[in-house]
Amino acid sequence: MAGLGERLQAWGFSWAGLRDNRHGEWWLIAQMLLITAHLLPPVRIGPDWPPPLRILGIAVFVAGLALGAQGTLHLGESLSPLPEPMPDAALVTEGAYGRCRHPLYQALLVASLGVTLAYGSLLHLALLLLLGWVLGSKARREEEGLCRLHPDYADYRARTPAILPFLPWLDWRVA
């Protein structure tokens, strides 16, 4: 367990941070609660949800998992669950990070969409929308730190979609 404690410390976790949100701990807690809430039973939109939509939902969920694995591999040692970047974090702009600036958040939203489609659930649709708001807010906080840490980040931000292109809350490119 010493390895886990060291990793948490490297990411910036602390008891003080949980109290005052110094590294964005509250955004992470909100994100984890919403992800966990996806385990709740569905509140169906209609009595008979069409099987093709269920199958599509499962496929979209699996695609979200694949996108998450790709983003995790490309980020490597710079990976942190907190929005405050680690001081020695490299700026990754290729692979999944060439497609969007926050591919792990994109993967979470795609997986959430898959769950929503598979269940045909109004509850899960609400969770998807709330997760989009939390991840958009968390990403904005993350980008403040990335701009301070990496002088080239502003140029990368101007040319690369944030999370999902063409959705203003999830793509706030600065020209």
KEPA-211031 format. One record per atom (N, C-alpha, C): residue in one letter; chain; atom name; z, y negated, x negated. Coordinates in nm, 2 decimals. Each point is the difference from the previous one (the first is absolute). Layout:
N
TORLUM res chain atom      w      v      u
TORLUM   A     A   CA      Z      Y      X
...
END
This chain:
175
TORLUM res chain atom      w      v      u
TORLUM   M     A    N   0.00   0.12  -0.08
TORLUM   M     A   CA   0.00  -0.12   0.08
TORLUM   M     A    C   0.00  -0.13  -0.09
TORLUM   A     A    N   0.03   0.02  -0.12
TORLUM   A     A   CA   0.00  -0.12  -0.09
TORLUM   A     A    C  -0.14  -0.06   0.00
TORLUM   G     A    N  -0.10   0.08   0.01
TORLUM   G     A   CA  -0.14  -0.05   0.00
TORLUM   G     A    C  -0.03  -0.09   0.12
TORLUM   L     A    N   0.05   0.04   0.12
TORLUM   L     A   CA  -0.02  -0.08   0.12
TORLUM   L     A    C   0.07  -0.13  -0.01
TORLUM   G     A    N   0.13   0.00  -0.05
TORLUM   G     A   CA   0.07  -0.12  -0.02
TORLUM   G     A    C  -0.07  -0.10  -0.09
TORLUM   E     A    N  -0.05   0.05  -0.11
TORLUM   E     A   CA  -0.07  -0.08  -0.10
TORLUM   E     A    C  -0.13  -0.06   0.06
TORLUM   R     A    N  -0.07   0.08   0.08
TORLUM   R     A   CA  -0.12  -0.04   0.07
TORLUM   R     A    C   0.03  -0.11   0.10
TORLUM   L     A    N   0.10   0.02   0.08
TORLUM   L     A   CA   0.04  -0.10   0.10
TORLUM   L     A    C   0.04  -0.13  -0.07
TORLUM   Q     A    N   0.07   0.01  -0.11
TORLUM   Q     A   CA   0.03  -0.12  -0.08
TORLUM   Q     A    C  -0.12  -0.07  -0.06
TORLUM   A     A    N  -0.10   0.08  -0.05
TORLUM   A     A   CA  -0.12  -0.06  -0.05
TORLUM   A     A    C  -0.08  -0.07   0.11
TORLUM   W     A    N   0.01   0.05   0.12
TORLUM   W     A   CA  -0.07  -0.07   0.11
TORLUM   W     A    C   0.07  -0.13   0.04
TORLUM   G     A    N   0.13  -0.01  -0.04
TORLUM   G     A   CA   0.07  -0.12   0.04
TORLUM   G     A    C   0.10   0.02   0.11
TORLUM   F     A    N   0.02   0.12   0.04
TORLUM   F     A   CA   0.10   0.03   0.11
TORLUM   F     A    C   0.14  -0.04  -0.05
TORLUM   S     A    N   0.08  -0.06   0.08
TORLUM   S     A   CA   0.14  -0.03  -0.03
TORLUM   S     A    C   0.08  -0.02   0.14
TORLUM   W     A    N   0.13   0.02  -0.01
TORLUM   W     A   CA   0.08  -0.03   0.12
TORLUM   W     A    C  -0.01  -0.14   0.04
TORLUM   A     A    N   0.00  -0.09  -0.10
TORLUM   A     A   CA  -0.02  -0.14   0.03
TORLUM   A     A    C  -0.13  -0.03   0.07
TORLUM   G     A    N  -0.11   0.06  -0.04
TORLUM   G     A   CA  -0.13  -0.01   0.06
TORLUM   G     A    C   0.00   0.04   0.14
TORLUM   L     A    N   0.07   0.11   0.03
TORLUM   L     A   CA   0.01   0.04   0.14
TORLUM   L     A    C   0.07  -0.10   0.09
TORLUM   R     A    N   0.09  -0.08  -0.06
TORLUM   R     A   CA   0.08  -0.10   0.07
TORLUM   R     A    C  -0.09  -0.13   0.02
TORLUM   D     A    N  -0.07  -0.04  -0.11
TORLUM   D     A   CA  -0.07  -0.13   0.01
TORLUM   D     A    C  -0.15   0.01  -0.01
TORLUM   N     A    N  -0.06   0.12   0.00
TORLUM   N     A   CA  -0.14   0.01   0.00
TORLUM   N     A    C  -0.07  -0.06  -0.12
TORLUM   R     A    N   0.06   0.00  -0.11
TORLUM   R     A   CA  -0.06  -0.07  -0.12
TORLUM   R     A    C  -0.13   0.06  -0.05
TORLUM   H     A    N  -0.02   0.13   0.02
TORLUM   H     A   CA  -0.13   0.06  -0.04
TORLUM   H     A    C  -0.08   0.05   0.12
TORLUM   G     A    N   0.03  -0.05   0.12
TORLUM   G     A   CA  -0.07   0.04   0.12
TORLUM   G     A    C   0.05   0.13   0.06
TORLUM   E     A    N   0.12   0.04  -0.03
TORLUM   E     A   CA   0.06   0.12   0.06
TORLUM   E     A    C  -0.01   0.01   0.15
TORLUM   W     A    N   0.02  -0.11   0.07
TORLUM   W     A   CA   0.00   0.01   0.14
TORLUM   W     A    C  -0.14   0.03   0.06
TORLUM   W     A    N  -0.11  -0.04  -0.07
TORLUM   W     A   CA  -0.13   0.04   0.04
TORLUM   W     A    C  -0.02   0.15  -0.01
TORLUM   L     A    N   0.05   0.05  -0.11
TORLUM   L     A   CA  -0.01   0.15  -0.03
TORLUM   L     A    C   0.08   0.07   0.11
TORLUM   I     A    N   0.12  -0.04   0.04
TORLUM   I     A   CA   0.08   0.06   0.10
TORLUM   I     A    C  -0.08   0.00   0.13
TORLUM   A     A    N  -0.05  -0.11   0.04
TORLUM   A     A   CA  -0.08  -0.01   0.12
TORLUM   A     A    C  -0.12   0.09   0.00
TORLUM   Q     A    N  -0.07   0.01  -0.11
TORLUM   Q     A   CA  -0.11   0.09  -0.01
TORLUM   Q     A    C   0.04   0.14   0.01
TORLUM   M     A    N   0.11   0.04  -0.06
TORLUM   M     A   CA   0.04   0.14   0.01
TORLUM   M     A    C   0.05   0.04   0.14
TORLUM   L     A    N   0.07  -0.10   0.07
TORLUM   L     A   CA   0.04   0.03   0.14
TORLUM   L     A    C  -0.12   0.02   0.09
TORLUM   L     A    N  -0.10  -0.08  -0.02
TORLUM   L     A   CA  -0.12   0.01   0.08
TORLUM   L     A    C  -0.08   0.13  -0.03
TORLUM   I     A    N  -0.01   0.04  -0.12
TORLUM   I     A   CA  -0.06   0.12  -0.04
TORLUM   I     A    C   0.07   0.12   0.06
TORLUM   T     A    N   0.14   0.00  -0.01
TORLUM   T     A   CA   0.08   0.10   0.06
TORLUM   T     A    C  -0.01   0.01   0.15
TORLUM   A     A    N  -0.01  -0.12   0.06
TORLUM   A     A   CA  -0.02   0.00   0.15
TORLUM   A     A    C  -0.12   0.07   0.05
TORLUM   H     A    N  -0.10   0.02  -0.09
TORLUM   H     A   CA  -0.12   0.07   0.04
TORLUM   H     A    C   0.03   0.15   0.04
TORLUM   L     A    N   0.12   0.05  -0.04
TORLUM   L     A   CA   0.05   0.13   0.04
TORLUM   L     A    C   0.05   0.01   0.14
TORLUM   L     A    N   0.01  -0.11   0.07
TORLUM   L     A   CA   0.05   0.00   0.14
TORLUM   L     A    C  -0.11   0.06   0.09
TORLUM   P     A    N   0.04   0.06   0.11
TORLUM   P     A   CA  -0.09   0.06   0.09
TORLUM   P     A    C  -0.09  -0.11   0.06
TORLUM   P     A    N  -0.13   0.04   0.03
TORLUM   P     A   CA  -0.09  -0.10   0.06
TORLUM   P     A    C   0.04  -0.04   0.14
TORLUM   V     A    N  -0.04  -0.13   0.03
TORLUM   V     A   CA   0.00  -0.05   0.13
TORLUM   V     A    C  -0.15  -0.01   0.04
TORLUM   R     A    N  -0.05   0.09   0.07
TORLUM   R     A   CA  -0.14   0.02   0.02
TORLUM   R     A    C  -0.06  -0.12   0.08
TORLUM   I     A    N  -0.13  -0.03  -0.03
TORLUM   I     A   CA  -0.08  -0.10   0.07
TORLUM   I     A    C  -0.04   0.06   0.14
TORLUM   G     A    N  -0.04   0.13   0.00
TORLUM   G     A   CA  -0.04   0.06   0.12
TORLUM   G     A    C   0.05   0.14   0.00
TORLUM   P     A    N  -0.01   0.07   0.11
TORLUM   P     A   CA   0.06   0.14   0.01
TORLUM   P     A    C  -0.08   0.10  -0.09
TORLUM   D     A    N  -0.13  -0.01  -0.01
TORLUM   D     A   CA  -0.07   0.09  -0.08
TORLUM   D     A    C  -0.08  -0.07  -0.11
TORLUM   W     A    N   0.05   0.00  -0.12
TORLUM   W     A   CA  -0.06  -0.06  -0.11
TORLUM   W     A    C  -0.11   0.09  -0.05
TORLUM   P     A    N  -0.13  -0.05  -0.01
TORLUM   P     A   CA  -0.11   0.09  -0.03
TORLUM   P     A    C   0.01   0.06  -0.14
TORLUM   P     A    N  -0.02   0.13   0.00
TORLUM   P     A   CA   0.01   0.08  -0.13
TORLUM   P     A    C  -0.09  -0.06  -0.11
TORLUM   P     A    N  -0.12  -0.05   0.02
TORLUM   P     A   CA  -0.07  -0.06  -0.11
TORLUM   P     A    C   0.07  -0.12  -0.06
TORLUM   L     A    N   0.07  -0.08   0.08
TORLUM   L     A   CA   0.08  -0.11  -0.06
TORLUM   L     A    C   0.11   0.05  -0.08
TORLUM   R     A    N   0.07   0.11   0.04
TORLUM   R     A   CA   0.10   0.06  -0.08
TORLUM   R     A    C  -0.05   0.05  -0.13
TORLUM   I     A    N  -0.11   0.06   0.00
TORLUM   I     A   CA  -0.06   0.05  -0.12
TORLUM   I     A    C  -0.04  -0.11  -0.09
TORLUM   L     A    N  -0.06  -0.11   0.05
TORLUM   L     A   CA  -0.04  -0.12  -0.07
TORLUM   L     A    C   0.13  -0.06  -0.06
TORLUM   G     A    N   0.11   0.00   0.07
TORLUM   G     A   CA   0.12  -0.06  -0.05
TORLUM   G     A    C   0.05   0.08  -0.12
TORLUM   I     A    N   0.00   0.13   0.01
TORLUM   I     A   CA   0.04   0.08  -0.11
TORLUM   I     A    C  -0.08  -0.02  -0.13
TORLUM   A     A    N  -0.14  -0.01   0.02
TORLUM   A     A   CA  -0.09  -0.03  -0.11
TORLUM   A     A    C   0.03  -0.14  -0.06
TORLUM   V     A    N   0.03  -0.10   0.08
TORLUM   V     A   CA   0.03  -0.13  -0.05
TORLUM   V     A    C   0.13   0.00  -0.07
TORLUM   F     A    N   0.10   0.07   0.05
TORLUM   F     A   CA   0.13   0.02  -0.07
TORLUM   F     A    C  -0.02   0.06  -0.14
TORLUM   V     A    N  -0.08   0.11  -0.01
TORLUM   V     A   CA  -0.02   0.06  -0.12
TORLUM   V     A    C  -0.08  -0.10  -0.10
TORLUM   A     A    N  -0.09  -0.07   0.06
TORLUM   A     A   CA  -0.07  -0.10  -0.09
TORLUM   A     A    C   0.10  -0.11  -0.05
TORLUM   G     A    N   0.10  -0.04   0.08
TORLUM   G     A   CA   0.10  -0.09  -0.05
TORLUM   G     A    C   0.08   0.06  -0.11
TORLUM   L     A    N   0.04   0.13   0.01
TORLUM   L     A   CA   0.07   0.07  -0.11
TORLUM   L     A    C  -0.08   0.00  -0.13
TORLUM   A     A    N  -0.13   0.03   0.02
TORLUM   A     A   CA  -0.09   0.00  -0.12
TORLUM   A     A    C  -0.01  -0.14  -0.06
TORLUM   L     A    N  -0.02  -0.10   0.08
TORLUM   L     A   CA   0.00  -0.14  -0.05
TORLUM   L     A    C   0.13  -0.03  -0.08
TORLUM   G     A    N   0.11   0.04   0.06
TORLUM   G     A   CA   0.13  -0.02  -0.07
TORLUM   G     A    C   0.01   0.07  -0.13
TORLUM   A     A    N  -0.05   0.12  -0.01
TORLUM   A     A   CA   0.01   0.07  -0.13
TORLUM   A     A    C  -0.09  -0.07  -0.10
TORLUM   Q     A    N  -0.12  -0.04   0.04
TORLUM   Q     A   CA  -0.09  -0.07  -0.09
TORLUM   Q     A    C   0.06  -0.13  -0.05
TORLUM   G     A    N   0.06  -0.08   0.09
TORLUM   G     A   CA   0.07  -0.12  -0.04
TORLUM   G     A    C   0.11   0.02  -0.10
TORLUM   T     A    N   0.08   0.10   0.03
TORLUM   T     A   CA   0.12   0.04  -0.08
TORLUM   T     A    C  -0.05   0.03  -0.14
TORLUM   L     A    N  -0.10   0.09  -0.01
TORLUM   L     A   CA  -0.05   0.04  -0.13
TORLUM   L     A    C  -0.06  -0.12  -0.08
TORLUM   H     A    N  -0.07  -0.09   0.06
TORLUM   H     A   CA  -0.06  -0.11  -0.07
TORLUM   H     A    C   0.11  -0.10  -0.04
TORLUM   L     A    N   0.10  -0.02   0.07
TORLUM   L     A   CA   0.11  -0.09  -0.04
TORLUM   L     A    C   0.08   0.05  -0.11
TORLUM   G     A    N   0.02   0.13  -0.01
TORLUM   G     A   CA   0.08   0.06  -0.11
TORLUM   G     A    C   0.14  -0.06  -0.02
TORLUM   E     A    N   0.03  -0.04  -0.12
TORLUM   E     A   CA   0.14  -0.04  -0.03
TORLUM   E     A    C   0.04  -0.14   0.06
TORLUM   S     A    N  -0.10  -0.07   0.05
TORLUM   S     A   CA   0.03  -0.13   0.07
TORLUM   S     A    C   0.05   0.02   0.14
TORLUM   L     A    N   0.00   0.13   0.05
TORLUM   L     A   CA   0.04   0.03   0.14
TORLUM   L     A    C   0.15  -0.04   0.02
TORLUM   S     A    N   0.02  -0.07   0.11
TORLUM   S     A   CA   0.14  -0.04   0.04
TORLUM   S     A    C   0.00  -0.01   0.15
TORLUM   P     A    N   0.10   0.05   0.07
TORLUM   P     A   CA   0.01  -0.02   0.14
TORLUM   P     A    C   0.04  -0.14   0.04
TORLUM   L     A    N   0.05  -0.08  -0.09
TORLUM   L     A   CA   0.04  -0.13   0.03
TORLUM   L     A    C  -0.11  -0.10  -0.01
TORLUM   P     A    N   0.00  -0.11   0.07
TORLUM   P     A   CA  -0.11  -0.10  -0.01
TORLUM   P     A    C   0.01  -0.08  -0.13
TORLUM   E     A    N   0.11  -0.01  -0.06
TORLUM   E     A   CA   0.01  -0.07  -0.13
TORLUM   E     A    C  -0.06   0.09  -0.11
TORLUM   P     A    N  -0.10  -0.05  -0.07
TORLUM   P     A   CA  -0.06   0.09  -0.10
TORLUM   P     A    C   0.09   0.01  -0.12
TORLUM   M     A    N  -0.01   0.12  -0.06
TORLUM   M     A   CA   0.08   0.02  -0.13
TORLUM   M     A    C  -0.05  -0.10  -0.10
TORLUM   P     A    N   0.09  -0.05  -0.09
TORLUM   P     A   CA  -0.05  -0.10  -0.10
TORLUM   P     A    C  -0.11   0.05  -0.09
TORLUM   D     A    N   0.00   0.13  -0.03
TORLUM   D     A   CA  -0.11   0.05  -0.09
TORLUM   D     A    C  -0.11   0.07   0.07
TORLUM   A     A    N  -0.01  -0.03   0.13
TORLUM   A     A   CA  -0.11   0.07   0.08
TORLUM   A     A    C  -0.14  -0.05  -0.04
TORLUM   A     A    N  -0.09   0.09  -0.02
TORLUM   A     A   CA  -0.14  -0.03  -0.03
TORLUM   A     A    C  -0.07  -0.04   0.13
TORLUM   L     A    N  -0.09  -0.09  -0.01
TORLUM   L     A   CA  -0.09  -0.04   0.11
TORLUM   L     A    C  -0.11   0.10   0.01
TORLUM   V     A    N   0.00   0.08   0.11
TORLUM   V     A   CA  -0.10   0.10   0.02
TORLUM   V     A    C  -0.10  -0.06   0.10
TORLUM   T     A    N  -0.13   0.00  -0.04
TORLUM   T     A   CA  -0.10  -0.06   0.09
TORLUM   T     A    C  -0.12   0.10   0.02
TORLUM   E     A    N   0.01   0.12  -0.05
TORLUM   E     A   CA  -0.11   0.10   0.02
TORLUM   E     A    C   0.05   0.11   0.08
TORLUM   G     A    N  -0.10   0.09   0.03
TORLUM   G     A   CA   0.03   0.12   0.08
TORLUM   G     A    C   0.03  -0.05   0.14
TORLUM   A     A    N   0.11   0.05   0.06
TORLUM   A     A   CA   0.05  -0.04   0.13
TORLUM   A     A    C   0.02  -0.14   0.01
TORLUM   Y     A    N   0.04  -0.06  -0.11
TORLUM   Y     A   CA   0.04  -0.15  -0.01
TORLUM   Y     A    C  -0.13  -0.08  -0.01
TORLUM   G     A    N  -0.11   0.05  -0.01
TORLUM   G     A   CA  -0.13  -0.07   0.00
TORLUM   G     A    C  -0.04  -0.01   0.15
TORLUM   R     A    N   0.04   0.09   0.08
TORLUM   R     A   CA  -0.03   0.00   0.15
TORLUM   R     A    C   0.09  -0.10   0.07
TORLUM   C     A    N   0.13  -0.01  -0.03
TORLUM   C     A   CA   0.09  -0.09   0.06
TORLUM   C     A    C   0.12  -0.02  -0.09
TORLUM   R     A    N   0.07  -0.11   0.02
TORLUM   R     A   CA   0.11  -0.03  -0.09
TORLUM   R     A    C   0.13   0.08   0.02
TORLUM   H     A    N   0.01   0.06   0.12
TORLUM   H     A   CA   0.11   0.07   0.04
TORLUM   H     A    C  -0.04   0.14   0.07
TORLUM   P     A    N  -0.06   0.09  -0.08
TORLUM   P     A   CA  -0.05   0.12   0.06
TORLUM   P     A    C   0.11   0.09   0.05
TORLUM   L     A    N   0.12  -0.01  -0.05
TORLUM   L     A   CA   0.11   0.09   0.05
TORLUM   L     A    C   0.04  -0.05   0.14
TORLUM   Y     A    N   0.00  -0.13   0.02
TORLUM   Y     A   CA   0.03  -0.06   0.14
TORLUM   Y     A    C  -0.12   0.04   0.09
TORLUM   Q     A    N  -0.12  -0.01  -0.05
TORLUM   Q     A   CA  -0.11   0.04   0.08
TORLUM   Q     A    C   0.01   0.15   0.04
TORLUM   A     A    N   0.04   0.09  -0.09
TORLUM   A     A   CA   0.02   0.14   0.03
TORLUM   A     A    C   0.10   0.02   0.11
TORLUM   L     A    N   0.11  -0.07  -0.01
TORLUM   L     A   CA   0.11   0.01   0.10
TORLUM   L     A    C  -0.05  -0.04   0.14
TORLUM   L     A    N  -0.08  -0.10   0.01
TORLUM   L     A   CA  -0.06  -0.05   0.12
TORLUM   L     A    C  -0.10   0.10   0.06
TORLUM   V     A    N  -0.08   0.06  -0.09
TORLUM   V     A   CA  -0.10   0.10   0.04
TORLUM   V     A    C   0.07   0.12   0.05
TORLUM   A     A    N   0.11   0.05  -0.07
TORLUM   A     A   CA   0.07   0.11   0.05
TORLUM   A     A    C   0.07  -0.03   0.13
TORLUM   S     A    N   0.06  -0.12   0.02
TORLUM   S     A   CA   0.06  -0.03   0.12
TORLUM   S     A    C  -0.10  -0.01   0.12
TORLUM   L     A    N  -0.12  -0.05  -0.03
TORLUM   L     A   CA  -0.11   0.01   0.10
TORLUM   L     A    C  -0.03   0.14   0.04
TORLUM   G     A    N   0.00   0.09  -0.10
TORLUM   G     A   CA  -0.03   0.14   0.03
TORLUM   G     A    C   0.11   0.06   0.09
TORLUM   V     A    N   0.12  -0.03  -0.03
TORLUM   V     A   CA   0.11   0.05   0.09
TORLUM   V     A    C  -0.01  -0.06   0.14
TORLUM   T     A    N  -0.04  -0.12   0.01
TORLUM   T     A   CA  -0.01  -0.07   0.13
TORLUM   T     A    C  -0.12   0.07   0.08
TORLUM   L     A    N  -0.11   0.02  -0.07
TORLUM   L     A   CA  -0.11   0.07   0.07
TORLUM   L     A    C   0.03   0.14   0.04
TORLUM   A     A    N   0.07   0.08  -0.09
TORLUM   A     A   CA   0.03   0.14   0.03
TORLUM   A     A    C   0.10   0.01   0.11
TORLUM   Y     A    N   0.09  -0.09   0.01
TORLUM   Y     A   CA   0.10   0.00   0.11
TORLUM   Y     A    C  -0.05  -0.07   0.13
TORLUM   G     A    N  -0.09  -0.10  -0.01
TORLUM   G     A   CA  -0.03  -0.08   0.11
TORLUM   G     A    C   0.12  -0.07   0.06
TORLUM   S     A    N   0.08  -0.06  -0.09
TORLUM   S     A   CA   0.13  -0.05   0.03
TORLUM   S     A    C   0.01  -0.15  -0.01
TORLUM   L     A    N   0.04  -0.06   0.11
TORLUM   L     A   CA   0.03  -0.14   0.00
TORLUM   L     A    C   0.11  -0.04  -0.10
TORLUM   L     A    N   0.10   0.08  -0.01
TORLUM   L     A   CA   0.11  -0.02  -0.10
TORLUM   L     A    C  -0.06   0.00  -0.14
TORLUM   H     A    N  -0.08   0.09  -0.03
TORLUM   H     A   CA  -0.06   0.01  -0.14
TORLUM   H     A    C  -0.10  -0.12  -0.02
TORLUM   L     A    N  -0.06  -0.04   0.10
TORLUM   L     A   CA  -0.09  -0.12  -0.01
TORLUM   L     A    C   0.09  -0.12  -0.04
TORLUM   A     A    N   0.11  -0.02   0.07
TORLUM   A     A   CA   0.09  -0.11  -0.03
TORLUM   A     A    C   0.06   0.02  -0.14
TORLUM   L     A    N   0.03   0.12  -0.05
TORLUM   L     A   CA   0.04   0.02  -0.14
TORLUM   L     A    C  -0.11  -0.04  -0.10
TORLUM   L     A    N  -0.12   0.04   0.04
TORLUM   L     A   CA  -0.11  -0.04  -0.09
TORLUM   L     A    C  -0.01  -0.15  -0.02
TORLUM   L     A    N   0.01  -0.07   0.12
TORLUM   L     A   CA  -0.01  -0.15  -0.01
TORLUM   L     A    C   0.11  -0.06  -0.07
TORLUM   L     A    N   0.12   0.05   0.02
TORLUM   L     A   CA   0.12  -0.05  -0.08
TORLUM   L     A    C  -0.01   0.03  -0.14
TORLUM   L     A    N  -0.05   0.12  -0.04
TORLUM   L     A   CA  -0.02   0.04  -0.14
TORLUM   L     A    C  -0.10  -0.09  -0.06
TORLUM   G     A    N  -0.11  -0.04   0.07
TORLUM   G     A   CA  -0.10  -0.09  -0.05
TORLUM   G     A    C   0.07  -0.14  -0.03
TORLUM   W     A    N   0.08  -0.04   0.08
TORLUM   W     A   CA   0.07  -0.13  -0.02
TORLUM   W     A    C   0.09   0.01  -0.12
TORLUM   V     A    N   0.08   0.10  -0.01
TORLUM   V     A   CA   0.10   0.02  -0.11
TORLUM   V     A    C  -0.08   0.01  -0.13
TORLUM   L     A    N  -0.10   0.08  -0.01
TORLUM   L     A   CA  -0.08   0.02  -0.12
TORLUM   L     A    C  -0.07  -0.12  -0.04
TORLUM   G     A    N  -0.06  -0.08   0.09
TORLUM   G     A   CA  -0.06  -0.13  -0.03
TORLUM   G     A    C   0.10  -0.09  -0.06
TORLUM   S     A    N   0.12  -0.01   0.06
TORLUM   S     A   CA   0.10  -0.09  -0.05
TORLUM   S     A    C   0.05   0.04  -0.14
TORLUM   K     A    N   0.02   0.13  -0.01
TORLUM   K     A   CA   0.04   0.06  -0.13
TORLUM   K     A    C  -0.10  -0.03  -0.11
TORLUM   A     A    N  -0.13   0.02   0.03
TORLUM   A     A   CA  -0.10  -0.02  -0.10
TORLUM   A     A    C  -0.01  -0.15  -0.04
TORLUM   R     A    N   0.02  -0.09   0.10
TORLUM   R     A   CA   0.00  -0.14  -0.04
TORLUM   R     A    C   0.11  -0.03  -0.10
TORLUM   R     A    N   0.12   0.05   0.02
TORLUM   R     A   CA   0.11  -0.02  -0.09
TORLUM   R     A    C  -0.04   0.06  -0.14
TORLUM   E     A    N  -0.06   0.12   0.01
TORLUM   E     A   CA  -0.04   0.07  -0.13
TORLUM   E     A    C  -0.09  -0.09  -0.08
TORLUM   E     A    N  -0.10  -0.06   0.07
TORLUM   E     A   CA  -0.10  -0.08  -0.06
TORLUM   E     A    C   0.06  -0.12  -0.07
TORLUM   E     A    N   0.11  -0.06   0.05
TORLUM   E     A   CA   0.06  -0.11  -0.06
TORLUM   E     A    C   0.04   0.04  -0.14
TORLUM   G     A    N   0.07   0.12  -0.01
TORLUM   G     A   CA   0.04   0.05  -0.13
TORLUM   G     A    C  -0.12   0.03  -0.09
TORLUM   L     A    N  -0.10   0.06   0.05
TORLUM   L     A   CA  -0.12   0.04  -0.08
TORLUM   L     A    C  -0.07  -0.13  -0.05
TORLUM   C     A    N   0.00  -0.10   0.07
TORLUM   C     A   CA  -0.06  -0.13  -0.05
TORLUM   C     A    C   0.08  -0.06  -0.11
TORLUM   R     A    N   0.13   0.01   0.00
TORLUM   R     A   CA   0.09  -0.04  -0.11
TORLUM   R     A    C  -0.02   0.09  -0.12
TORLUM   L     A    N  -0.02   0.12   0.02
TORLUM   L     A   CA   0.00   0.10  -0.11
TORLUM   L     A    C  -0.14   0.01  -0.06
TORLUM   H     A    N  -0.10  -0.02   0.07
TORLUM   H     A   CA  -0.14   0.02  -0.05
TORLUM   H     A    C  -0.09  -0.12   0.03
TORLUM   P     A    N  -0.04  -0.08  -0.10
TORLUM   P     A   CA  -0.08  -0.11   0.03
TORLUM   P     A    C  -0.13   0.03   0.06
TORLUM   D     A    N  -0.06   0.12  -0.02
TORLUM   D     A   CA  -0.12   0.04   0.06
TORLUM   D     A    C   0.01   0.05   0.15
TORLUM   Y     A    N   0.12   0.00   0.05
TORLUM   Y     A   CA   0.01   0.05   0.14
TORLUM   Y     A    C  -0.07  -0.09   0.10
TORLUM   A     A    N   0.01  -0.13  -0.02
TORLUM   A     A   CA  -0.06  -0.09   0.10
TORLUM   A     A    C  -0.15   0.03   0.01
TORLUM   D     A    N  -0.07   0.03  -0.10
TORLUM   D     A   CA  -0.15   0.03   0.00
TORLUM   D     A    C  -0.02   0.14   0.07
TORLUM   Y     A    N   0.08   0.09  -0.03
TORLUM   Y     A   CA   0.00   0.13   0.06
TORLUM   Y     A    C   0.02  -0.01   0.15
TORLUM   R     A    N   0.10  -0.08   0.04
TORLUM   R     A   CA   0.03  -0.02   0.14
TORLUM   R     A    C  -0.11  -0.07   0.08
TORLUM   A     A    N  -0.07  -0.09  -0.07
TORLUM   A     A   CA  -0.11  -0.07   0.07
TORLUM   A     A    C  -0.12   0.09   0.03
TORLUM   R     A    N  -0.02   0.11  -0.08
TORLUM   R     A   CA  -0.12   0.08   0.02
TORLUM   R     A    C   0.03   0.14   0.06
TORLUM   T     A    N   0.12   0.03   0.02
TORLUM   T     A   CA   0.04   0.14   0.05
TORLUM   T     A    C   0.08  -0.01   0.13
TORLUM   P     A    N  -0.04   0.07   0.10
TORLUM   P     A   CA   0.08   0.00   0.13
TORLUM   P     A    C   0.15   0.04  -0.03
TORLUM   A     A    N   0.09  -0.05   0.08
TORLUM   A     A   CA   0.14   0.03  -0.02
TORLUM   A     A    C   0.03   0.15   0.04
TORLUM   I     A    N  -0.01   0.02   0.13
TORLUM   I     A   CA   0.04   0.14   0.05
TORLUM   I     A    C  -0.12   0.06   0.08
TORLUM   L     A    N  -0.04  -0.08   0.10
TORLUM   L     A   CA  -0.12   0.04   0.08
TORLUM   L     A    C  -0.09  -0.12   0.02
TORLUM   P     A    N  -0.13   0.02  -0.04
TORLUM   P     A   CA  -0.09  -0.12   0.00
TORLUM   P     A    C  -0.02  -0.04   0.15
TORLUM   F     A    N  -0.02  -0.13   0.01
TORLUM   F     A   CA  -0.04  -0.07   0.13
TORLUM   F     A    C   0.11  -0.01   0.10
TORLUM   L     A    N   0.12   0.05  -0.03
TORLUM   L     A   CA   0.12  -0.02   0.09
TORLUM   L     A    C   0.08  -0.11  -0.06
TORLUM   P     A    N   0.01  -0.12   0.06
TORLUM   P     A   CA   0.06  -0.11  -0.07
TORLUM   P     A    C   0.15   0.03  -0.05
TORLUM   W     A    N   0.07   0.07   0.08
TORLUM   W     A   CA   0.14   0.03  -0.04
TORLUM   W     A    C   0.01   0.09  -0.12
TORLUM   L     A    N  -0.11   0.08  -0.01
TORLUM   L     A   CA   0.00   0.11  -0.11
TORLUM   L     A    C  -0.10  -0.03  -0.11
TORLUM   D     A    N  -0.07  -0.12   0.01
TORLUM   D     A   CA  -0.09  -0.04  -0.10
TORLUM   D     A    C   0.00  -0.15  -0.01
TORLUM   W     A    N   0.07  -0.05  -0.10
TORLUM   W     A   CA   0.02  -0.15  -0.01
TORLUM   W     A    C  -0.05  -0.04  -0.13
TORLUM   R     A    N  -0.13   0.04  -0.03
TORLUM   R     A   CA  -0.06  -0.04  -0.13
TORLUM   R     A    C   0.00  -0.15  -0.01
TORLUM   V     A    N   0.02  -0.04  -0.13
TORLUM   V     A   CA   0.00  -0.15  -0.03
TORLUM   V     A    C  -0.13  -0.02  -0.08
TORLUM   A     A    N  -0.08  -0.08   0.06
TORLUM   A     A   CA  -0.13  -0.03  -0.07
TORLUM   A     A    C   0.02  -0.10  -0.11
END
